[in-house]
Amino acid sequence: MNQLRKLEFRLGSGNLTLEVPPFYVDFEKRTFHSIMARRDLPREGLVIYIYVTRRRHVENLLLLKKLHPDIKVPKKLRASATAIDTLGPKEFERFMKTLNIKESVNSIRKMEEEWTYIKNGVWLKRIDDFILYMLLIMKETRWTLRPAISKEGVKGYGFEVPVDAALSKTFMKYLRKGELEEIHNHAENKHFHLTVNSLKRCIELAKEWDYYFSTRTKWRQTVFLYVQESSLQRKVKT
């Protein structure tokens, strides 16, 4: 790489929001760094921007589940996910048209031309000897995305968790031996740079501790689907 490049990951369409501060990829250390905390960016490298829709947020997760059945959604959404699975092609087409989320399908397919979906809400992109992962993090009726990185021939995954400064000491107790690499202090949180042994571990830590996700108010579901007496009904919450 001979210049600073921008890499985007988008899920959903309409009202897309930058989910977290952009990440600069430090390939030498196999870590991420928020560019908001850097005075000067290097002249070459890669910055990742993660965008998530704020329109029909929950419904877009159910749509993603329909496209990738292996994704396990939170318990509160399983009934709706099961109901959507029963929709035939024409019914599903009407469902997307009614909610105006058909464009999300096109957006996901376009994104997956660049990022390869593997399983369980994980996408990857290879860059030389490195693999960038995008991980789907879910909790109650909310979801987000976070990156991880690995290198061929090197064990583990590089991962960053921003933690509320007031909870940082407690968070330290939950880390396993050898996971902590560095801690960067910020105004309201501390960024823990980790090396963990699995992508599952990355998801577990982000789900419970990530400053930008773990304690925020859950998103409102506006459309509910359920199966009753062998017929599909739609209930719209007002």
C-alpha positions, 0 to 999 in steps of 0.5 A: 500500500502506498497511500491512505485508503478508505474501506467501508462496510455498510449494512442496511439502506436509508438513514445510514449512520457512522456507528463508531469513530473510524478505525485506522488499521495498524498492520504492523501491530495487527491492531486497530486505532480510532483515528479520532485519537490521532493527531496525524495519520500515516501517509499510507495504510487503511481506515475502516468506516462502519455504517449501520442503518437507523431506519427499520433497524430491527427489521433489517436484522430480521432481513439479514437473518432471512438472507443468512439463516445460520445467524442466531438472533436474540431470543426476543426476535426469534418468533418474528424471524421464524414467521419471516422464514415461512413467507413464500417468495411473493409474500416476502417480496410484499413484506419488503415492499410494505416496509420499504426495505427492499433496497437493503437487500441490494445494499447487502448484496453489493457489500458482499461483492467485496466482503465474503460472508462465512457464517454466524454473522461474520464477513471477511476480506483478505489483504495480503497476509491479513484477514479483516473480519466484520462481526455482527454483535447482537443484544436484545433487539439491537445490533452493531458491527465491530472489526477484528484482524488476523495474520497468517502464521500468527495465532489469535485475533487483534480486537479493540474494546472501548470501555467506560472509564469507570468500569475499566478496573472491573473489565480487567478482571474479565480478561484472560491471561495474555489477552491485553496488549495495550490500553489507550486513555480517552476522555470518557473511555479507555480503549483496550487493545487485545489479542484473543483466541477466537472470534466468539470471544471478540463478540462476547466482549463487545456485547457486554463491554463495548462503550458505544453499544453495551448500555445504550437504549434498545431499538424499537421494533415497529413490525411484528410477525407471528404464526397463529392457526397455520396462517401468517398475520402481520401486526403493526405497532403504533 
